[in-house]
Amino acid sequence: MLETFPQPSESKLPEYYKSEDYISHTDAKRNVFEKLYHLVKGIALKRKLKLINSVSQESKSVLDVGCGTGDFLQVALKAGWAITGIEPNEQARAIANKKTNHSVFETEQLFKFEANRFDVITLWHVLEHLPELEAHFDLFNKLLKPDGVLIIAVPNYKSFDANLYKQFWAAYDVPRHLWHFSQTSIKKLAHKVNMTLLSTKPMLFDAFYVSLLSEKYKSGSMNYIKGFWNGFRSNLKARSSGEYSSLIYVIKHQKTK
């Protein structure tokens, strides 16, 4: 695992999210890139719903930490899930609450939930933003019901596109991303709080999204052809290495005796 150093103080960190270009906090479709983002997001949401349905088929309560504008929770709600969200950004939280019957709360609420409450807890590209990793893992383990499942999606700094773009790799996203994970680091974090890694799944679209942004950071312009080509190359390389641009980890809560 890599660590951003120095890390911003918790009081200053929110300032780095106050930008119209921080796409997960807005539903804007101002240009081709943002329109493509939302088109792909629609496909990704269906896959996320399929995943949570596969890990919890009877009891259906889900907590989405860092839920952004609430699109995943909205899809889960329509599919019969009891939903709860946590979102620190006031603007994004307001948008999310309009979509979810006011089921999204400020960060402080995360520490007030009773133990063994949720069947599934999801963090879609959120863990890398959280301070005190082990404490958060321990909290998620506490909030899950016996045999509940924690689903985490994070960038993978050992991917082909990360090695290709190096300091221009968009998924480093410093200082907003405090941590940068490998498959080994996620497995060790889970093990420290007595959780078990069940499976690892690729997020194929992320290679294209990250490569497009990385091209912009590297050259100053959005080179769609080169970005898509490098995203394709990254996914192709990962078919043998397993090192996709972003990975989803399915982690099981362990019953306590």
C-alpha positions as CSV (number, residue, x, y, z in Angstrom):
1,M,0.0,0.0,0.0
2,L,1.2,3.5,-0.8
3,E,0.3,6.5,1.3
4,T,-0.1,10.2,0.3
5,F,2.4,12.3,2.3
6,P,1.9,14.7,3.7
7,Q,-1.9,14.2,4.1
8,P,-4.1,17.2,4.5
9,S,-5.6,17.8,7.9
10,E,-9.2,16.6,8.4
11,S,-10.3,20.2,8.6
12,K,-8.7,21.2,5.3
13,L,-9.5,18.0,3.3
14,P,-13.1,19.0,2.4
15,E,-11.8,22.1,0.6
16,Y,-10.3,19.8,-2.1
17,Y,-13.8,18.5,-3.0
18,K,-15.3,21.9,-3.6
19,S,-15.0,21.9,-7.4
20,E,-17.5,21.7,-10.2
21,D,-15.2,19.2,-11.9
22,Y,-15.4,16.7,-9.1
23,I,-17.8,14.6,-11.1
24,S,-19.1,12.2,-8.3
25,H,-20.6,15.2,-6.5
26,T,-22.7,16.5,-9.4
27,D,-25.2,15.2,-12.0
28,A,-23.9,17.7,-14.6
29,K,-23.6,16.7,-18.3
30,R,-21.8,19.7,-19.6
31,N,-19.6,18.1,-22.2
32,V,-18.9,14.9,-24.1
33,F,-16.7,13.5,-21.3
34,E,-19.4,14.0,-18.6
35,K,-22.1,12.6,-20.9
36,L,-20.0,9.5,-21.5
37,Y,-19.4,9.2,-17.8
38,H,-23.1,9.1,-17.0
39,L,-23.8,6.7,-19.8
40,V,-21.3,4.2,-18.5
41,K,-22.4,4.8,-15.0
42,G,-25.9,3.6,-15.9
43,I,-24.4,0.3,-17.1
44,A,-22.2,0.0,-14.0
45,L,-25.1,0.6,-11.7
46,K,-26.9,-2.5,-13.1
47,R,-23.8,-4.5,-12.5
48,K,-23.5,-3.3,-8.9
49,L,-27.1,-4.2,-8.2
50,K,-26.5,-7.6,-9.7
51,L,-23.5,-8.1,-7.3
52,I,-25.3,-7.1,-4.1
53,N,-28.3,-9.3,-5.1
54,S,-25.9,-12.2,-5.5
55,V,-24.4,-11.9,-2.0
56,S,-27.6,-11.2,-0.1
57,Q,-30.8,-12.8,-1.6
58,E,-33.1,-13.0,1.4
59,S,-32.6,-10.1,3.9
60,K,-31.8,-6.9,2.0
61,S,-30.4,-3.9,3.9
62,V,-27.5,-1.9,2.4
63,L,-25.3,0.9,3.6
64,D,-23.5,2.8,0.9
65,V,-20.7,4.9,2.4
66,G,-19.7,7.9,0.3
67,C,-22.8,7.6,-1.8
68,G,-22.3,10.8,-3.8
69,T,-25.5,11.9,-5.5
70,G,-27.3,8.7,-4.6
71,D,-27.7,6.9,-7.9
72,F,-26.7,3.4,-6.6
73,L,-29.0,3.8,-3.6
74,Q,-31.8,4.8,-5.9
75,V,-31.3,1.7,-8.1
76,A,-31.2,-0.5,-5.0
77,L,-34.3,1.1,-3.5
78,K,-36.3,0.4,-6.7
79,A,-35.1,-3.2,-6.5
80,G,-36.5,-3.7,-3.0
81,W,-33.5,-3.0,-0.8
82,A,-33.8,-1.1,2.5
83,I,-31.2,1.7,1.9
84,T,-29.0,3.9,4.0
85,G,-26.3,6.3,2.7
86,I,-23.5,8.3,4.2
87,E,-22.3,11.4,2.3
88,P,-20.1,14.2,3.8
89,N,-20.5,16.6,0.9
90,E,-23.6,18.8,1.6
91,Q,-24.4,19.5,-2.1
92,A,-24.1,15.8,-3.1
93,R,-26.1,14.8,-0.1
94,A,-29.0,17.1,-0.9
95,I,-29.2,15.7,-4.5
96,A,-29.0,12.1,-3.1
97,N,-31.8,12.7,-0.6
98,K,-34.2,13.8,-3.3
99,K,-33.6,10.4,-5.0
100,T,-33.8,8.2,-1.9
101,N,-36.6,9.5,0.3
102,H,-34.1,11.2,2.6
103,S,-32.1,8.1,3.4
104,V,-28.7,9.8,3.3
105,F,-26.9,11.2,6.4
106,E,-23.8,13.1,7.4
107,T,-20.6,11.2,8.3
108,E,-21.3,11.4,12.0
109,Q,-24.2,9.1,11.7
110,L,-21.9,6.3,10.6
111,F,-20.7,6.0,14.2
112,K,-24.2,6.0,15.7
113,F,-25.6,2.9,14.0
114,E,-26.3,-0.1,16.1
115,A,-24.1,-3.2,15.6
116,N,-25.2,-6.0,13.3
117,R,-27.5,-3.8,11.3
118,F,-26.6,-4.2,7.6
119,D,-26.5,-7.2,5.3
120,V,-24.2,-5.4,2.8
121,I,-22.0,-2.3,3.2
122,T,-20.6,-0.8,0.0
123,L,-17.8,1.7,-0.7
124,W,-17.5,2.5,-4.4
125,H,-14.2,4.3,-4.7
126,V,-14.4,5.6,-1.2
127,L,-12.0,3.7,1.0
128,E,-9.0,5.6,-0.5
129,H,-10.5,8.8,0.9
130,L,-10.9,7.6,4.5
131,P,-8.4,8.3,7.3
132,E,-7.8,5.7,10.0
133,L,-8.2,2.6,7.7
134,E,-8.1,-0.1,10.3
135,A,-10.6,1.7,12.6
136,H,-13.0,2.0,9.6
137,F,-12.6,-1.6,8.7
138,D,-13.3,-2.5,12.3
139,L,-16.4,-0.4,12.3
140,F,-17.7,-1.9,9.1
141,N,-17.2,-5.4,10.5
142,K,-19.2,-4.3,13.6
143,L,-22.1,-2.9,11.6
144,L,-22.5,-6.0,9.4
145,K,-24.9,-8.7,10.4
146,P,-23.4,-12.2,10.9
147,D,-22.3,-13.4,7.5
148,G,-22.8,-9.9,6.1
149,V,-20.7,-8.7,3.2
150,L,-18.4,-5.7,2.7
151,I,-17.9,-4.6,-0.9
152,I,-15.1,-2.3,-1.7
153,A,-14.0,-0.8,-5.1
154,V,-10.6,1.0,-5.3
155,P,-8.0,1.9,-7.9
156,N,-5.1,-0.5,-8.3
157,Y,-1.7,1.1,-8.5
158,K,-0.2,-2.0,-9.9
159,S,-2.2,-1.9,-13.0
160,F,-0.8,-1.4,-16.5
161,D,-2.3,2.1,-16.9
162,A,-0.8,3.2,-13.5
163,N,2.7,2.0,-14.6
164,L,2.2,3.7,-18.0
165,Y,1.2,7.1,-16.7
166,K,3.2,7.1,-13.5
167,Q,2.9,10.5,-11.8
168,F,0.2,11.5,-14.3
169,W,-2.0,8.6,-13.4
170,A,-5.4,10.1,-12.6
171,A,-6.4,7.5,-10.0
172,Y,-3.6,8.8,-7.6
173,D,-5.8,11.9,-7.3
174,V,-3.7,13.4,-4.5
175,P,-4.4,14.8,-2.0
176,R,-8.0,13.5,-2.1
177,H,-6.8,9.9,-2.2
178,L,-5.0,9.3,1.0
179,W,-4.1,5.6,0.3
180,H,-3.3,3.6,-2.8
181,F,-4.0,-0.1,-2.7
182,S,-2.7,-3.3,-4.1
183,Q,-4.6,-6.6,-3.8
184,T,-2.2,-7.7,-1.0
185,S,-2.9,-4.7,1.1
186,I,-6.7,-5.1,0.9
187,K,-6.4,-8.8,1.9
188,K,-4.2,-7.9,4.9
189,L,-6.5,-5.1,6.1
190,A,-9.4,-7.5,6.0
191,H,-7.4,-10.2,7.9
192,K,-6.5,-7.7,10.7
193,V,-10.2,-7.4,11.7
194,N,-10.9,-11.1,11.2
195,M,-12.7,-10.7,7.8
196,T,-12.2,-13.0,4.8
197,L,-11.7,-11.9,1.2
198,L,-14.1,-14.0,-0.9
199,S,-13.5,-12.8,-4.4
200,T,-12.0,-10.0,-6.5
201,K,-13.7,-8.6,-9.6
202,P,-12.5,-6.2,-12.3
203,M,-14.1,-2.8,-13.1
204,L,-13.4,-2.8,-16.8
205,F,-14.7,0.7,-17.6
206,D,-12.4,2.3,-15.1
207,A,-9.3,1.6,-17.3
208,F,-10.8,3.8,-20.1
209,Y,-12.0,6.6,-17.7
210,V,-8.7,6.8,-15.8
211,S,-6.6,6.6,-19.0
212,L,-8.7,9.5,-20.6
213,L,-8.1,11.7,-17.5
214,S,-4.5,10.7,-17.3
215,E,-4.0,11.8,-20.9
216,K,-5.5,15.1,-20.1
217,Y,-3.2,15.5,-17.0
218,K,-0.1,14.5,-19.1
219,S,-0.7,16.4,-22.3
220,G,-3.2,19.1,-21.3
221,S,-5.9,17.9,-23.6
222,M,-8.4,15.1,-23.8
223,N,-6.9,12.7,-26.3
224,Y,-9.9,10.3,-26.8
225,I,-8.2,7.9,-29.2
226,K,-5.0,7.5,-27.2
227,G,-6.9,7.3,-23.9
228,F,-9.3,4.6,-25.1
229,W,-6.4,2.7,-26.7
230,N,-4.4,2.7,-23.4
231,G,-7.5,1.7,-21.5
232,F,-8.0,-1.3,-23.9
233,R,-4.3,-2.2,-23.5
234,S,-4.7,-2.1,-19.7
235,N,-7.6,-4.5,-19.7
236,L,-5.9,-6.8,-22.2
237,K,-2.8,-7.0,-20.0
238,A,-4.9,-7.6,-16.9
239,R,-6.5,-10.7,-18.4
240,S,-3.3,-12.5,-17.6
241,S,-1.9,-10.5,-14.7
242,G,-5.2,-9.9,-12.8
243,E,-4.0,-6.3,-12.2
244,Y,-7.0,-4.3,-13.5
245,S,-7.1,-0.5,-13.2
246,S,-9.8,-0.8,-10.5
247,L,-10.9,-3.8,-8.6
248,I,-14.0,-4.8,-6.5
249,Y,-13.3,-6.8,-3.4
250,V,-16.0,-8.9,-1.8
251,I,-15.2,-9.4,1.9
252,K,-17.1,-11.6,4.4
253,H,-18.0,-10.7,7.9
254,Q,-17.0,-13.5,10.3
255,K,-19.4,-14.7,13.0
256,T,-18.1,-14.3,16.5
257,K,-18.5,-17.2,18.9
